[in-house]
């Protein structure tokens, strides 16, 4: 998942990559809630805004999962 934050009128916003495991859907809010400390998000791996190709890079995905201390989905046994 990608969280965008900051910026003014879309300029200067950050694109923060998140594993889906850190998101929880809240029906009352009609959207996802990120259960991560704000300070941790500020230091989180970022992506070039609008460049979703990084999410196709397995090393980048691994880095994201490692940062949040979550096992990557592709390592689970079937």
Buried (B, 14 or more C-beta within 10 A) or exposed (E): BBBEEEEEEEEEBBBBBBBEBBBEEEEEEEEBEBEBEEEEBEEBBBBEBEEEEBEEEEEBBEEBBEBBEBEBEEEEEE
